[in-house]
């Protein structure tokens, strides 16, 4: 192996001599390159091969190439590239070939190879790399598309791209993405030919002897792909994707019209078709071409007419295809148009009325989904229709009994309307919902009770909630309970609540920090109480929270009744108890704190 490595290093000598002779590198740098190259060669020549060694080799050579480029620019020397850079590039290609042959399944390795070739090698070389990759990874349509796009966009070879797409479709005859990109490529090819012909005609050159068949210039190849693809891949979504691609090309108006008409004929049972047809009315101009409404009122009237045509299509759609999905498209359209600010109050009112009507009809037909009840409710609340909002919330809970969102919505409406039935509906909600899903409702009930009921009633709600909600969700309730106790009855009540909960796991750090903060806010802050809270918190979080230990030390040092001599003991406890990363963070923070004190 030593002989092979020595031979490989000696192969580098001509390029290294050139680097030194032309002044791009000095002698010591050349020696460093030889040492590094020997080490890298040894790693890729040994018996047990590792992919990382090949990657490191390639990365080193690429860094060297980039450094040579920068130094060429700096000293203004641009010669001998065939003897320097080309030699390095060929060597890197050889390493990539070995690596890709050894680890054939590594897509990332192949992609790195391609990226390198795009930057440093010829187009012909990259075509070979794509061919080798596709011979192994023919089961990946994305790679076929990548290769075809490169042939089309970089090599400007439409024929090569076409051949790649045809080969790819033999492997993946039902891949929508392949058909879409093939369709796009043929349209791009047609556009390129049309532009070429146009330029020749402008230059008054004879184009009759050039190969520009009329069928090709009309996009006949793209039309054939369209016909073949929709016969294989069914569905309005794919059909629409081809139409959206065709619409990018101005010359393809006839093809766009054909795709659109066939979409309407073949997919009338798909809500997506109706949605597209309806929205298309927004793009149809009522005025003669080139004329635009002169005033704001005229523009608003024009927008109103377009929206009327859209909604007429949607109304026909929900009659022809009365499904949940169709109503969803209709309502989504109404909601999208509603926030747009028109200059006409009449148009604004019309949009609101239309949206409300769509929600109401869908509800009557039982086609509204859960999130749509919420959208309807929020729209009503936003416009202060509280009575109607309460009715919608009630309908939502009837349709979705096990939805926390629906019950929360209904309770919000009851609270806003100051209904006397709030407490009763809370109880009803808990009877229908799973206990662990009810945390938002318990918090809402407690917050409502704080303003509407006595302290005894609110505390009873918190206690019931803690019995019902277990696990991690109870952490938030405990913090809310402690907050409420301090806010409503002061520190003594908060301390009593803390005492009652201090063995009821789980906790959060915030729970302990709250009671520590409440103690500090007292006129006569007791260090003995602070120690109690810190020690209790450290039992739970002393292994992971370095800030707790730091704050404990700070309070011992700053409190009038603190014991500074005890800080050393706290420090060593922290170092022993904290996990490794937390301990390191603690030591750093403690050192910074001491430096600030000095």
C-alpha positions in Angstrom: 0.0 0.0 0.0 2.9 2.4 0.8 4.1 2.0 -2.9 0.6 3.0 -4.1 0.4 6.0 -1.9 3.9 7.1 -2.9 3.0 6.8 -6.5 -0.2 8.8 -6.0 1.7 11.6 -4.2 4.3 11.6 -7.0 1.6 12.1 -9.5 0.8 15.4 -7.8 4.3 16.7 -8.2 3.9 18.4 -11.7 0.9 20.4 -10.5 2.6 21.3 -7.2 5.7 22.4 -9.0 3.6 24.6 -11.2 1.9 26.1 -8.2 5.2 27.0 -6.7 6.8 28.2 -9.9 4.0 30.6 -10.8 3.9 32.0 -7.2 0.5 30.7 -6.1 2.0 28.8 -3.2 5.3 28.9 -1.4 7.6 26.0 -0.6 6.3 25.5 3.0 2.7 25.4 1.8 3.6 22.8 -0.9 5.2 20.6 1.8 2.0 21.0 3.9 -0.1 19.9 0.9 2.1 16.9 0.4 1.8 15.8 4.1 -2.0 16.3 4.0 -2.3 14.5 0.7 -0.3 11.5 2.0 -2.5 11.2 5.0 -5.7 11.4 2.9 -4.4 8.9 0.4 -3.5 6.5 3.1 -7.1 6.7 4.5 -8.7 5.9 1.1 -6.3 3.1 0.2 -6.5 1.0 3.3 -8.4 -2.3 3.4 -11.3 -1.1 5.6 -12.8 1.8 3.7 -15.0 4.5 5.3 -17.2 6.9 3.5 -16.2 9.8 5.7 -12.6 9.4 4.5 -13.6 9.9 0.9 -15.8 12.8 1.8 -12.9 14.5 3.7 -10.6 13.9 0.7 -13.0 15.5 -1.7 -13.7 18.4 0.6 -9.9 19.1 1.0 -9.4 19.1 -2.7 -12.4 21.4 -3.3 -11.0 23.8 -0.7 -7.7 23.7 -2.4 -9.3 24.5 -5.8 -11.2 27.4 -4.3 -8.0 28.7 -2.6 -6.2 28.5 -5.9 -9.0 30.5 -7.6 -8.8 33.2 -4.9 -5.0 33.5 -5.2 -5.2 33.7 -9.0 -7.6 36.7 -8.7 -5.3 38.3 -6.1 -2.1 38.1 -8.2 -3.8 38.4 -11.6 -2.5 35.1 -12.9 -4.8 33.0 -15.2 -2.6 30.6 -17.0 -1.6 26.9 -16.6 -5.2 25.9 -15.6 -5.0 22.7 -17.6 -1.9 21.6 -15.6 -3.1 22.7 -12.2 -6.9 22.8 -11.8 -7.7 20.2 -14.4 -5.4 17.7 -12.7 -7.1 18.2 -9.3 -10.5 18.0 -10.8 -9.7 14.7 -12.5 -8.4 13.3 -9.2 -11.6 14.4 -7.4 -13.7 12.7 -10.1 -11.7 9.5 -9.6 -12.4 9.6 -5.8 -16.1 10.3 -6.4 -16.2 7.3 -8.9 -14.7 5.0 -6.3 -17.0 6.2 -3.6 -20.2 6.0 -5.7 -19.2 2.5 -6.8 -18.6 1.5 -3.2 -21.7 3.1 -1.7 -24.2 3.0 -4.7 -27.3 3.6 -2.6 -26.1 6.8 -1.0 -28.2 9.5 -2.9 -26.5 12.3 -1.1 -23.1 11.1 -2.4 -24.3 11.1 -5.9 -25.8 14.6 -5.5 -22.5 15.9 -4.2 -20.8 14.4 -7.2 -23.3 16.2 -9.5 -22.8 19.5 -7.7 -19.0 19.2 -8.1 -19.3 18.4 -11.8 -21.7 21.3 -12.4 -19.1 23.7 -11.0 -15.8 22.2 -12.2 -16.2 19.9 -15.1 -17.6 19.8 -18.7 -21.2 19.2 -19.6 -20.3 15.9 -21.3 -18.8 14.6 -18.1 -21.9 15.5 -16.1 -24.1 13.6 -18.6 -22.1 10.5 -17.8 -22.6 11.0 -14.1 -26.3 11.3 -14.5 -26.4 8.2 -16.6 -24.5 6.2 -14.0 -26.7 7.4 -11.2 -29.9 6.7 -13.1 -28.7 3.2 -14.0 -28.7 2.5 -10.2 -31.5 4.7 -9.0 -34.0 4.4 -11.8 -36.8 4.0 -9.1 -36.6 7.6 -8.1 -38.6 10.0 -10.4 -37.0 13.1 -8.9 -33.6 12.1 -10.2 -35.0 11.6 -13.7 -36.5 15.1 -13.5 -33.3 16.6 -12.3 -31.3 15.0 -15.2 -33.9 16.1 -17.8 -34.0 19.6 -16.5 -30.2 19.8 -16.7 -30.2 18.6 -20.2 -32.9 21.1 -21.1 -31.8 24.2 -19.2 -28.0 23.8 -19.1 -27.1 21.8 -22.2 -30.0 23.3 -24.1 -30.7 19.8 -25.5 -34.5 19.3 -25.8 -34.0 16.0 -27.5 -31.8 14.6 -24.7 -34.4 15.8 -22.1 -37.2 14.2 -24.1 -35.4 10.9 -24.2 -34.8 11.0 -20.4 -38.5 11.7 -19.8 -39.6 8.8 -22.1 -37.2 6.4 -20.3 -38.4 7.6 -17.0 -42.1 7.0 -17.9 -41.2 3.4 -18.8 -40.1 2.9 -15.2 -42.8 5.1 -13.7 -45.9 5.0 -16.0 -48.2 6.5 -13.4 -46.1 9.2 -11.9 -47.9 12.6 -12.1 -44.8 14.7 -11.4 -43.0 13.1 -14.4 -45.9 13.9 -16.7 -46.2 17.5 -15.4 -42.5 18.2 -15.9 -42.5 16.5 -19.3 -45.5 18.6 -20.3 -43.7 21.8 -19.1 -40.5 20.8 -21.0 -42.3 20.4 -24.3 -44.1 23.8 -23.8 -40.7 25.4 -23.0 -39.2 23.8 -26.1 -42.1 25.1 -28.3 -41.7 28.6 -26.8 -37.9 28.5 -27.5 -38.6 27.5 -31.2 -41.2 30.2 -31.6 -38.8 32.8 -30.3 -36.0 31.6 -32.5 -38.2 31.8 -35.6 -39.4 35.3 -34.6 -35.8 36.4 -34.3 -34.9 35.0 -37.7 -37.9 36.7 -39.2 -36.9 40.0 -37.6 -33.5 39.6 -39.2 -35.2 38.9 -42.5 -33.6 35.5 -42.8 -35.2 32.7 -44.9 -36.8 30.4 -42.3 -38.4 28.1 -44.8 -35.3 26.0 -45.0 -35.1 25.8 -41.2 -36.8 23.0 -39.3 -39.8 24.7 -37.7 -42.9 22.4 -38.3 -46.2 24.2 -37.8 -47.5 21.5 -35.6 -44.6 21.8 -33.2 -44.9 25.6 -33.1 -48.6 25.2 -32.1 -47.6 22.9 -29.2 -48.8 19.6 -30.6 -46.2 17.6 -28.7 -47.4 19.1 -25.4 -50.9 18.3 -26.4 -50.0 14.6 -27.1 -48.4 14.4 -23.6 -51.5 16.0 -22.1 -53.8 13.5 -23.8 -51.7 10.5 -22.8 -51.3 11.6 -19.2 -55.0 12.2 -18.5 -55.8 8.8 -19.9 -53.4 7.3 -17.4 -53.8 9.6 -14.3 -57.4 10.4 -13.4 -58.7 13.2 -11.2 -59.4 16.9 -11.4 -56.3 17.8 -9.3 -53.9 16.4 -11.9 -56.0 17.9 -14.8 -55.8 21.3 -13.1 -52.1 21.0 -12.6 -51.6 20.6 -16.3 -53.9 23.6 -17.0 -51.9 25.8 -14.5 -48.7 24.9 -16.4 -50.2 25.6 -19.8 -51.4 29.0 -18.5 -47.7 30.1 -18.1 -47.4 30.1 -21.9 -49.2 32.8 -23.9 -49.0 30.9 -27.2 -50.9 27.9 -25.7 -54.4 29.6 -25.6 -56.0 26.9 -27.7 -54.5 24.1 -25.6 -55.6 25.9 -22.4 -59.1 26.1 -23.7 -59.1 22.4 -24.6 -57.9 21.4 -21.2 -60.4 23.6 -19.5 -63.3 22.3 -21.5 -62.3 18.7 -20.9 -61.9 19.4 -17.2 -65.5 20.6 -17.1 -66.7 17.6 -19.1 -64.8 14.9 -17.3 -64.7 16.0 -13.7 -68.1 17.4 -12.8 -68.3 15.1 -9.9 -65.2 16.7 -8.3 -65.6 19.7 -6.0 -62.2 21.0 -7.1 -63.5 21.4 -10.7 -66.4 23.5 -9.5 -64.2 25.6 -7.3 -61.8 26.3 -10.2 -64.7 27.1 -12.6 -66.2 29.5 -10.1 -63.0 31.3 -9.2 -62.3 31.7 -12.9 -65.2 34.1 -13.2 -63.1 36.6 -11.2 -60.7 36.8 -14.1 -63.3 37.3 -16.8 -63.6 41.0 -17.7 -67.1 42.4 -18.2 -65.8 45.5 -19.9 -64.4 45.5 -23.5 -60.7 44.8 -23.7 -58.6 47.8 -22.8 -61.4 49.6 -21.0 -61.4 49.9 -17.2 -64.0 51.4 -14.8 -63.2 55.0 -14.3 -64.5 55.6 -10.8 -64.3 53.8 -7.5 -68.0 53.1 -7.5 -67.8 51.6 -11.0 -64.8 49.4 -10.0 -66.7 48.2 -6.9 -69.8 47.5 -9.1 -67.5 45.5 -11.5 -66.1 43.5 -8.6 -69.6 42.9 -7.3 -70.7 41.5 -10.7 -67.7 39.2 -10.8 -68.4 37.9 -7.3 -72.1 37.4 -8.2 -71.1 35.2 -11.2 -68.7 33.2 -8.9 -71.4 32.6 -6.4 -73.9 31.7 -9.1 -71.5 28.9 -10.1 -71.1 27.8 -6.4 -74.8 27.8 -5.9 -75.2 25.5 -8.9 -72.3 23.4 -7.6 -73.9 22.8 -4.2 -77.1 21.7 -5.9 -75.4 19.5 -8.4 -72.9 18.1 -5.9 -74.3 18.5 -2.4 -71.3 17.3 -0.3 -69.4 18.5 2.7 -66.3 19.2 0.5 -68.3 21.3 -2.0 -69.8 23.5 0.8 -66.3 23.9 2.3 -65.1 25.3 -1.0 -68.0 27.7 -1.2 -67.6 29.0 2.3 -63.9 29.3 2.0 -64.4 31.5 -1.1 -66.9 33.7 0.8 -64.5 34.1 3.8 -61.6 34.9 1.4 -63.5 37.7 -0.3 -64.9 39.1 2.9 -61.8 40.7 4.4 -61.0 42.5 1.2 -61.9 46.2 1.8 -64.2 47.5 -0.9 -64.9 51.2 -1.5 -68.6 50.5 -1.5 -70.4 49.8 1.9 -73.1 48.1 -0.2 -70.5 45.5 -1.4 -69.3 45.0 2.1 -72.8 44.3 3.4 -73.5 42.0 0.4 -70.4 39.9 1.2 -71.4 39.6 4.8 -74.9 38.6 3.9 -73.7 36.0 1.4 -71.2 34.5 3.8 -73.8 34.2 6.6 -76.3 32.6 4.1 -73.7 30.1 3.0 -73.0 29.1 6.6 -76.7 28.9 7.4 -77.5 26.7 4.4 -74.6 24.3 5.0 -75.7 24.0 8.7 -79.3 23.2 7.7 -78.0 20.5 5.4 -75.6 19.2 8.1 -72.5 19.8 5.9 -70.6 22.1 8.3 -67.4 20.8 9.8 -66.2 21.6 13.3 -63.7 24.3 12.3 -66.4 26.0 10.2 -68.7 26.4 13.1 -65.8 28.2 14.8 -65.3 30.4 11.8 -69.0 31.2 11.7 -69.1 32.0 15.4 -66.0 34.3 15.3 -67.5 36.2 12.3 -70.8 36.7 14.3 -68.9 37.8 17.4 -66.7 40.2 15.4 -69.9 41.9 14.1 -71.6 41.9 17.6 -74.3 39.5 16.6 -74.2 37.9 20.1 -77.6 36.2 20.0 -76.9 34.5 16.7 -73.4 33.6 17.9 -74.9 31.8 20.9 -77.3 29.9 18.6 -74.4 28.9 16.4 -72.3 27.8 19.4 -75.3 25.7 20.6 -75.6 24.1 17.2 -71.9 23.3 17.2 -72.1 21.5 20.5 -75.1 19.5 19.3 -73.2 18.4 16.2 -69.8 17.8 18.0 -70.5 16.8 21.6 -67.0 15.6 22.2 -65.3 18.8 21.0 -63.7 21.0 23.6 -63.5 23.8 21.1 -67.3 23.8 20.5 -68.1 23.8 24.3 -65.5 26.5 24.9 -67.2 28.5 22.1 -70.6 28.1 23.6 -69.4 29.0 27.1 -67.7 32.1 25.7 -71.0 33.2 24.1 -72.8 32.6 27.4 -70.2 34.6 29.4 -70.3 37.5 26.9 -74.1 37.6 27.1 -74.0 37.4 30.9 -76.2 34.4 30.9 -77.2 32.9 34.3 -76.7 29.4 32.9 -72.9 29.5 32.7 -72.2 27.2 35.6 -74.8 24.7 34.5 -73.3 24.6 31.0 -69.8 24.1 32.4 -71.1 21.1 34.3 -72.9 19.8 31.2 -69.6 20.1 29.2 -67.6 18.1 31.7 -70.2 15.4 31.5 -69.7 15.0 27.7 -65.9 15.5 27.5 -62.9 13.4 28.6 -61.3 14.7 31.7 -57.8 15.2 30.3 -59.2 17.3 27.4 -61.0 19.7 29.7 -58.1 21.9 31.0 -59.0 25.0 28.9 -62.6 24.7 30.2 -61.5 24.4 33.8 -59.3 27.5 33.4 -62.1 29.4 31.8 -64.5 28.4 34.5 -62.1 29.6 37.3 -61.5 32.9 35.5 -65.2 33.5 35.0 -65.9 32.5 38.6 -63.3 35.0 39.9 -65.3 37.9 38.5 -68.8 36.5 38.9 -68.8 34.3 42.0 -67.5 34.2 45.6 -64.0 33.2 46.6 -65.3 30.0 48.1 -67.0 29.0 44.8 -63.8 29.8 42.8 -61.7 27.8 45.2 -64.1 24.9 45.0 -63.7 25.0 41.2 -59.9 24.8 41.5 -60.1 21.9 43.8 -62.5 20.0 41.6 -60.3 20.7 38.6 -57.2 19.3 40.3 -59.1 16.2 41.1 -60.3 15.8 37.5 -57.1 16.8 35.6 -54.0 14.6 36.2 -50.5 14.5 34.9 -48.7 17.2 33.0 -51.9 19.2 32.4 -52.4 19.7 36.1 -49.2 21.8 36.3 -50.9 24.8 34.6 -53.8 24.5 37.0 -51.5 24.6 40.1 -49.9 27.7 38.9 -53.3 29.3 38.2 -54.6 28.3 41.6 -51.5 29.8 43.4 -51.8 33.0 41.4 -55.5 33.3 42.2 -54.9 32.7 45.9 -52.3 35.5 46.1 -54.3 37.9 44.0 -57.6 37.3 45.9 -56.5 36.8 49.5 -52.8 37.7 49.8 -49.7 35.9 50.8 -51.1 33.9 53.7 -53.7 32.2 51.4 -51.0 31.6 48.7 -48.7 29.9 51.3 -51.6 27.8 52.5 -52.3 26.7 48.9 -48.6 26.0 48.3 -48.6 23.8 51.5 -51.6 21.9 50.3 -50.1 21.2 46.9 -46.4 20.7 47.7 -46.6 17.0 47.6 -49.0 16.8 44.6 -46.7 16.1 41.7 -46.0 17.0 38.9 -44.8 20.6 39.3 -43.2 23.2 37.2 -40.3 25.5 38.1 -42.7 28.4 37.6 -44.8 27.1 40.5 -42.0 27.4 42.9 -40.7 30.6 41.5 -44.1 32.2 42.0 -44.2 31.4 45.7 -40.6 32.6 46.1 -41.5 35.9 44.4 -44.6 36.3 46.6 -42.4 35.9 49.7 -40.0 38.5 48.4 -42.8 41.0 47.8 -43.7 40.9 51.6 -42.7 43.8 53.8 -40.9 41.4 56.1 -39.5 38.7 53.8 -38.4 35.7 55.8 -35.3 33.9 54.8 -36.4 30.7 56.5 -39.4 30.6 54.2 -37.2 31.2 51.1 -35.0 28.4 52.1 -38.0 26.1 52.5 -39.2 27.0 49.0 -35.8 26.7 47.4 -35.1 23.3 49.1 -38.6 22.1 47.9 -37.9 23.2 44.4 -34.4 21.7 44.3 -35.9 18.3 45.3 -37.8 18.4 42.0 -35.5 20.3 39.6 -32.1 20.4 41.3 -30.6 18.1 38.8 -31.5 20.1 35.7 -32.1 23.8 36.6 -28.8 25.6 37.3 -30.6 29.0 37.7 -32.4 27.8 40.8 -29.0 27.1 42.5 -27.7 30.5 41.4 -30.7 32.3 42.7 -30.5 30.4 46.0 -26.9 31.6 46.5 -27.8 35.2 45.5 -30.6 35.3 48.1 -28.4 33.9 50.8 -25.9 36.7 50.1 -28.3 39.5 49.7 -31.0 38.8 52.4 -30.4 40.5 55.8 -31.0 37.2 57.5 -29.0 35.2 54.9 -26.0 33.0 55.7 -23.2 33.8 53.3 -21.0 31.1 54.8 -23.7 28.6 53.7 -23.2 29.5 50.0 -20.1 27.3 49.7 -22.1 24.3 50.8 -24.9 25.2 48.3 -22.3 25.4 45.6 -20.9 22.0 46.2 -24.3 20.4 46.4 -25.2 22.0 43.1 -22.0 20.6 41.4 -22.8 17.1 42.7 -26.5 17.1 41.9 -26.6 18.8 38.5 -26.3 16.8 35.3 -23.1 17.3 33.3 -24.1 20.1 31.0 -26.2 21.9 33.6 -23.3 21.6 36.1 -20.9 23.2 33.6 -23.4 26.0 33.0 -23.8 26.5 36.7 -20.0 26.8 37.3 -19.8 29.4 34.5 -22.7 31.4 35.8 -21.4 31.3 39.4 -17.9 32.5 38.2 -19.5 35.3 36.3 -21.6 36.3 39.3 -18.6 36.4 41.6 -16.7 38.5 39.0 -19.5 41.0 38.9 -19.6 41.2 42.7 -15.9 42.0 42.8 
